């Protein structure tokens, strides 16, 4: 019997657990679900004969080592900063490990030790990062194998509301951690390269520098730059590429409206506000505007940011309820935390509402003296508030990779991300069986 240890039982684990459960008998697998919340782990195990729940605290070294020693493979769904002690134990005990988190410098430093121990340690194997790597590397390798020279690579992913439940002026609802959405882009200047020129976008300009893209059957999306695109030049074997850009999708109009919150300073998480008893949403907005006892909050906001009164932007802001006298009911919080509370009241998926994941890649290249371009896109819908596309596209890649490691199809040791043919070929084939597949088409070359 092969034993799987899943550390963390959050919402993104549902698809992982269902996949392992469905194949556990045929493959002789046993799954241990470990979480600090023992009752949550028990609910996820659901009394299945090939599953058990255990209480787990990653800071308890004896308990951690004991749990890992009993497993053949460990899947860590802990916050990213908690992976290192787990990874260190996995290497010492000769156990393979998977995470969906971005690979850290501390994780990279374990590469030689993992190779010496024969341990496979794959990071970034969720949706983005994850499925984006699998799908991009497939096309990049095909272009290179045909003798093509890469000129341009762009990649976008968005977690959005499904079209049939897109019923608010922002065309958006939370499909993943609301805190991460509120703080998106605030971690420093975004970096990319365009026509051989390095480009940097500071946070206060990020949501005004967008690109419009159409996807067949799903209309238009706007993309804004995401993190540091430059690090993917070496990862993807694109060190000489003139243009590389990674971004996040929203529907058109979202970014301009979100920029209001950025400009006002409402996405700042670096300090705590003193919130007076009875303070309302309207009072909160007024905190960031100049004192003028004669003008309304709405008028001051429009004057400050040069927003026309009949603008769709004002419609979006008004719809959120930010000008209403709704009590905040928080004693102390950062501006970002108050904004998150306001947004959660309006942007939460209803019980039967669906989300969708949209992914898009653009590959510009030169082959036989001719400039060419391939566009690759994937759209997948969730089922409801609990079985979301976001959770499925995180959980399924982890489960499929677990299966292929246990069955010997993925065997190269070391700390890595899923960019080798050994990983992406079987994984893309199996993801397609679950409706997660890419449509590729040749289009006229559109460089810069």
N, C-alpha and C positions, 0 to 999 in steps of 0.2 A: 504494500500500500504506500502511495506517495502522499506526503502530508504538506498542505499549504497553510501558511499562517498569514492572515489578513489583519494588519494592525490599523485600526480606525474603521468605524462602522457608519460613517456619514452617508448623506444622500447619494453621493457619487458611487457608492459601492453596490447599489441595488442590482445593476446589470452584471457586475462582476460576480456577485453571489449567485444570481440566477443561471449564468453561464456555467459556473463550476458545478452547481447543483445538477443541472441537466446532463452533464457529462461525467459525473462522479462515479456512477455505477460501472459504466463501460470502461473507464480508465483506471478504476480502483483508486480514486482520490478521496482524501478526507480533509475538510476545511475547518480550521479553527479561526473564529472571529473574535478578535481581542480589542477591547475598548475600555476606556476609563469608566464609561457608563455601561455597567454590566447588563442592566435591563434592556438597553438599546441593542447590545450584542445578542442577547437572548431572543429578542424579537426578530432580528435578522436571521438567526439560526433556525428559528421557527420549528424547533423540535425535530428537524430532519435527521435521519439516522447517520448520515455522513457529514454532519456538522456539529460543532460544539461552540459554546460561548465561554469566554474567560474574561475575568477582570484584568486590566493591564494598565500599568503606569510606566511610561517610557523612562522615567527618572529612577525607577526601582531596578538597579542593575542586576540583582540576583534573579528577580522575576523575569526580566527581559532576556537574559542569557538562557535561562531555563526554557522559556517559550521558543526562542529561536533554535535552540539545540535540538528540539523535537521535530522541526520542520525540514522539508527538502527545499522549499522556496518560500521567501518572505515578500509580501506585497505591502509596502508602507504607504498609507494614506494619511499620515501625520502631516502637520504643518512642515514646510520645507526645512526649517532650522532644526527640526528634531530628527532628521534622517541620519545624521552622521554617526551617533552612537549605535544605531541599528545597523548601519552599513559596516561599521568597524567590527561589530560582533559577528555579522554574517561572514565577513572575510576570515576572521579568526576560527570560526566554526565550519567553514567550507560550505556555506549555504548561499544559493543564488538570491538576488533581490531585484525588485522592480519598484519604481516610483513614477508618478506623473508630473513631478515638480521639475522646474528648471534646474539644470545641473549647476552646482555651485563650485567655487574654487576648492573648497574643502573636500568636496566629493571627487573632483578631478585628481586631487592629491593622493587618493587611494588606488589609483589605476594600477600601478606596478604591483602593489600588494595583492590586488584582486587577481591579476594575471598569474602571479606566482602561486596563488591558492587555487587557481582554476575556477574562480567564481565569476559568474555573469552578473553584472550590475548595471541594469539599463534604467536610465532616467528619461524624462520628457516623453513618456509613452502614454499620453492621454489624448486630448483633442488638439489643442494648440497651447503648448507644444505636444506633438505626437503624430496625429494623423496628417498634419501639415508636412512633417518630415517624410513620412512614408510616401505620400503622393507626390511631393516635389522631387524627391530623389529618383523615383521611377522614371519620370520624364527627363530629368537632367541626365541620367545615365544613358537613356535611349538617344538623346541628342548627341552626347559625346561619343557613343559607340558608332554613330553614323558619320562621325567626323565633323560635327558642328562646333562652332565657336560661340560661346554664350556672350550676348551683348546686354541682356536685360533680364532681371528676375524680380517679380513683384508677388507678394503673397498677402492675402487678407483673410481674416476669420471674424465672424460676428455671431454672438448669441443673442437672438432676437425673438420677438413674439411671432407666432405663425400667422400667415395672412388672414385666416378666418377669425382670428381673435385680436387683430390689430385694430383696436377700437378707441384709441385716444390720440390726441394731436401730436404727441411725441413719437408715435409709432414704435413704442418701446415698453417693455416690462422686464423686471429682474428675472434672469434665468440662472444666475449664479450668485456668488457672494456679493451682496449689495455694497459692503464696505470697499471691496476691490473696484467696483464700478465708480463709486464716488471719488476714489483716490487715483483713478487711472491717469497715467501720464505725469503724475506729480513727483516721480522719483528722479528727476533731473532731465537735462536736455536730450531730446530724441536725436539719434544719429543715423544717417544713411549716406549713400553716394549716388550721384546723378550725373551721367555723362562724364564720368571721371572726376567730378568735383565733389568734395566733401560738403555735406549739408547738415546743419544743426537747427533744430526748432526748440526754442525755450518753451517751458510749460505755458507761459501766458499767451503764446501765439499758436499753440498746438491745434486748437479746435477751429482755427480759421484757415488752416492749410489743409484742405481736403481734396480728394480725387473722386470723381463720379464714375461708377462702373455699373453696367447693366448685365444681368444674368437672365438667360432665356427662361420665361415662364414665371419669373419672380420680380421683374422690374428693376428699378434703380436702387443703388446703395451708395453711400458716401464713406470713404475710408480716410482715417487719420493715422498718422505714423505711430508706430508702436516700438518702444524701447530702443535697443541698439541693434540696428540691422547689420552693422559692419561685422559683428562677430560671426555671422553666418557665411561670410565669404570663405573663410578657411574651412569651416565645418562642412560646407557643401562643395568644396573644391572649386570655388569661384574667386580666387584671389585677384585675378586680373579683370574681373567683370566691371564694365563702366557704370552700370546702374543696378543697385540692389536696394529694395525697399520692402519692409514688412509693416502691415497695418491692421487696424481693427475696423469692422463694418458697423455702421448705423444706417438708418434710413435718412434720406435727404432732409435737411432742416434741423436735425437733432443737434449737430455740432455747434451751429451758430447759437442756438438757444442755450446749450450747456455752457458755452463761453461766457454767458452772463454770470453764472455762478463762479466761474474761474476769476473773471475780472473783479467781481465784488469781494473775493476772498473767502467765499463760503465753502470751498473744498479744502480749506487749510485744516490740517490735523495736528499742528505743532504746538497748540496752546489751548488752554481751557477758558471758556467764557464764564463770567459770573452771571448766571441766569436768575433774575429776580422772580419771586413767586408770582404766578399768574401771567408770566410772559407768554405772548402769543406768536404765531407764525409771522404776523404782520410786524410785530415789534422786532422780531429777529431780523427781518429784511431791513428794517429801519436802522439797525445797529451799524450797517455798512454804508449808510448814506449821510450826506452832509446835513447839519441841523438847519431846518427851515420850518418854523411853526405854521407857516401859511400854506405850504404846498402839501399835497397828499403824498403818501409813500409811492404810489404809482407814478405820479408826475415827477417826483425827484429821481426815480429810477430811469424813466424815459429821458429826462434831461441829461443825467450823468452819462448814459451809454448811447445817447443819440438814437433812441428807438422811436419810430413813428407810432402814433397812437393806434392806428389801424393795422399795425404789423401782426403777422401770424405769430411772431415771436411773443408778443404780449398775450396772445390767445393761449399759447403753451404755458406761459408762466401763471396766468390767471387760473387755468384749468387745474394746476397743481395745488391750488388753494393757499399759495404763499402770502396772499394779501388778506386772508381771512383771520378772524380773531379766535382761532383754534388754539387752546393752551398747549404749550410745548411739553410740559410735565416732565422736565428733566432739571435736576438741581445744578449739575455741573457737566459740561460736555464741550468738546471742540466744535468749531463751526461745521466741520465735516460730519460729525456725529448727529448734530441737529438736522442738517440737510438730509442725511440718510433716513432719519425718522420721518421727515416730511414725505420723502419719496416713497418709502415703503407703504405708506397709506394709499398710494395711488398706482404704484407700479408692480404690485404683487399679482402673480398669476392666479386666476380663479381655479377652483378645484378641478374643473373639466377643461380648462384652457390649455392650449398647446404652445410650446416654444419651437424654435427651429435653429439649427446650426447652418450657417452659410460659410463655405470656404471657396476661395478663388485664387488661382495662380496664373501668372502671365510669364511666358518664356519667350524672349526675343533672342534670335541667334542667326549666325551666318553659316550657310551651307552651300558649297559649290558656287561661291561668288554671289549668292542671293540672300537678302535679308528675309527671314521668315518669323512667324510668331504662332505659338500655340497658347490657347486659353483652356484652362482646366477648372471645372467647378463641381461642387458637391453641395446639395441641400438635403437635409434630413429633418423630419418633424418628430416632435415628442408625442406622447399619448395623452398626458394630463399633467396636473401640477406635481405629482409624485414621480411619474415615469417620464422625465424630461429628456429631450434630445441632448441637452448639455450633460446630464448624468450618464446617459447611455454612451456618448462618444468619449467619455473619460473612462468609464468602467469596462466597456467591451475591449478596447485595445489592451488594457492591462490583463484581462482574462485570457484573451487570445494569445498574448505573448507568454503568459504563464503556461498555457497548454503546450505551446511549441517548444518551450525550454524543457518541460518535463518529458515530452516525447522525443527529445533529441534533435529536433529540426533547427533549433537555434543553439549553437554550442560554443561560439567564440567568447572567451573570457575577457574580463576587464571592465572598467567604467566606460560607458558609452551612451550614445543616444541612437535612436532607431533609423540609421541612414544607410546601412549595408543591405545588399541584395538578399543576403541570408535572412534578414529580418523583414524587409518590406514586401518581398514577393509573397510569402505565405500569408502574411497578415492582411495585405490588401485583398487577396483572394477570399479570405474568410470574412472580412468586414463586408464585402459585397454581398455575401449570403444573408447578411443582416440589414441590407438596404442602404449601406453606407458605401457608395461608389461614386466615381468621378466621370464626368463627361468631358471629353477632350475634343477640341476642334481647331483646325487651322484657320487663321484670320489674316487679313492684310497686316503687314508689319506697321506697328505704331510706336516708333521710338520717340525720343525727345528732341 
